[in-house]
Structure formats: C-alpha cells, structure tokens
C-alpha cells in the first residue's frame, strides 16, 4: 500500500536514505551566490532599505504570517530582481509529488513560489512565518527541487522566514547534489538585502 508523506515532515536524513542526495563539499559547486555578483544601484538601495524597515516594524507585533512575509519581503525582492518580467513567469502554491524507486512512499507538498522559464524551474522559493527556523525549511525546499522534471540543468532555491535567507543549488545528474549559501539576515546593522538582491539578479541575468 502506498504511503503518502507531507513534504514539511521530511528531514535531510530521509532524503539521503531514499534519494541518495549528497551535500557538495567543493566550494566551486555553488559559486552563483558569491562570485561576480551585479552591483546594487543607487535607485534600488532605498527600496531595499524600505523592505527591511517594513519587516522590522511588522515583526514587533507578532505573529507574522507566511503570507505577510511573502507580501512584505519576497514579492518586492522578486520584482526588483526582474522575475516578474519576460522571459520568466511565476506560479504560487504549486502542488508536487515525488517518490523514490520501490519505496512505496510518495511525498506531497505545495511550493510557495515557483519561477519558470520555458518550463524550466529556475527558482523554487519556500517562505515561512517569521518564527520558523530555516533549518526545517531546507529539506522541504529540496523535496520541491527534486521534483523538477528537468534533469540537465541545476535548480536554485531560496528559503526565507522574512528575516533570514539561504540560497540552495541542486543538480540531479547521476547522484543528486546540493549546496547552501551563507545565511543572510536583516538583524545586523548592515542591510544584507543588498546581497540577497545581488544573488537574485545574478540568477535572473544568467538564466534569462
């Protein structure tokens, strides 16, 4: 009998056992988050400062829902990065399911935001409420990235709870491999949304 499992209940150990996924050790595997990033313009900086200000003001009055995180932080970031423009298009709450061979288990879930270019999944974004740990969101994002039907090109992910951001890269040739970026946060004096937007712009420019 087939057993259905919700993606939010999956851990890294399960993915390693069922899908043989491995974390890449070589820094060269995922250079897109730090190498040759585009500059943030003087026009973009005030918008990024405003996003940070809005989030920090709202987080003083918890609870801050997942939908609010998407509205206040994620949506304006994706707009600034160009993901609302051609050749990209976006889908929200996209249902997926994947299964490991001969395991009798199917994982189901819903992607918060999916950026697509000609049916190629470029960026899978998992957003969570502000109190949610990103360590719990990473396996869920990897499940969605594994569901990408495109085997030839890497899939990139972003997990965020509004205050913290981690980028993910996954390749699926032979053995699935993934790597994580450093964690960016809005809780430091410096506005690290500048770096987050730089990475998003790098992805949109290199993949468009």
N, C-alpha and C positions, 0 to 999 in steps of 0.2 A: 504494500500500500504506500502510495506517495505521501510524504510528509512535507507540509508547507511551513516555511520559516520566514519570519519578517526580517527584513534587512537590518532594522535598527537593533536586532538582538544578536547580530553576528559580531564575533571578535576576530582579531588577527590570527589567533591560533587555529580557528576553524578554517579560515581562508588558506592558511599554509597547509593544513591537512587535506582539505578537499580539492583545492585548486592548484596546489604546489606553488603558490605565489611566493616570491622572494623579494626581500628589500635589497636594492642595489647598493653596494659598498663604494663603488667608484664615483667620485665627485663629478667626473665627466659625463655620467649618465644623465644628469639633470642640470644643465648649465643655463637653461632658459630663465631661471628665476634670479640670476645674478650677473650674467655676462652680457656686456654691450647693451644695457638697458637704455631705452629712449629717455630723453630729458623731460622733466615736467615743466610745462610752460608757465609763465607768469599769469596767464589767464586761468589756468587750471588750479593753481595754488589756493586762491580764495574759495573756490568751490570745495576743495578737499578740506580746507580748514572749517568750512561751514558744516560739512558732513560730520566731522569729528565733534564740533560744538553741539550739534543737534543730538548726536548719540549720547554724549556725556550728560547733557541736560535731561534727556529722557530716562537714562539709566538710574537717575536719582529717585525715580518714582516706580519701583518695581511692582509687579512683574513686567518685563519687557518681552513681548511675544515674538515668536519666529516671524510672523507676518510683519511686525513692526521693524524687525532687523532687515528684512528684505526691502521694505519700503524706504526706510531712512538711510540705510548704508549701501546695500547691494545694488539696488536699481540705479542710483546716481553714479556709482562707480562703473557699472557696465555701460552706461550711456557715455561717460567720459572716455572710456576705452574704445568706443566705436562698435560695440557688439549689437547695437540696435540698428546699425546701418548695413547696406549691402557690402559683401555677399552673405552676411550672416542672417539667421533668423532664430528666434527664441521660442522655446516651449516651457511652460510651467507645469508642475505636477504631472510628470510623465511616468506612466506605470512601466515597470520592467519585471522580468523574472528570469533567473538563470538556474542551471542545475549542473552539478558535477556528474561525470560519467559513472553510471552503475551505482550511484549512491542512494537513489530512491528519495532524494530530497530536492525540493525546489524553493529557491529563495525569491521572495516577492518584496517589492518596495516601490516608492514613488520618489523620483528625482525632483528636487525643489525647482531648479532652473537648468535647462539644457540648451546650450548654444550649438547650433548646427550649421554646417556649410555643405551644401550638396550631399546631404545625408551622411556626412562625416561628423561625428561628435567631436567637437573641439574642446569644450569645457563643460564639465559636469560640476555643478555647484550645490553644495549642501549647506544650508543655513540653519542655525539653531537659535533657540532663545538665549538671552544674554548670560544666563546662569549655567549654561550647558558646557561641559568640557569637550574640547576638540579631540581629545584622545578617544572619546567614544564615537565621534563623528567620522574619523578617518576610515575605520573598517566599513562603515556604511557607504561612504563615498567610493571606496574601492570596489564594493559589490556592484555599484552602478556602472563604474568604469569597465569592469569585467564584462558587463552586458553589452558593451559597444560591439556591434557586429563587424566593424572594420578591424581587420587583423594586421594590416600592413603599416599603419601609422600610429604614433603614440596618442593617447588620450590624456588631457590635462584636467585636473580637478582643483577646486578651491573649497575649503571648508572654513566657515566663519560663524562666530556667535555674536558678531557685531563689534566686539572689542578686540578679538584676536583672529588672525588669518594664517592659514597654512596652505601652500600650493602642493599639488601632488602630480607626479608624472607616472604613467603606466604604459608599458609595452607588452604585447601579447605574443610575439614571435617565439615559438618553442615554449620556453618556460616564462610565465608572466612575471615581470619585474616592475617594481615601483620604487620611487624615492620621494622624499619630502623636502620642502624648502625649510629655511629657518622660520620661526614664528614671528609674525609682525603683530604689534599691539598698539592700541590707542591710549594705553595707560602710561606711556612715557611722555616726557616733556616734548620731545621731537614728534612731529606728526608723521607716523610711519605709513599713513595712507599714500604719501608720495611714492614710497617704494612699492606698495601694493598696486597702485595705478601703473607704475612703470612696468611691472611684470605683466599686467593685463594688456597694456599697449604692445609690449613685445610679442605676446601671443597673438593678438589680433593682427598685427602687421606681418608677422612671419607666416601666418596661416591663411591670410586673406588672398 
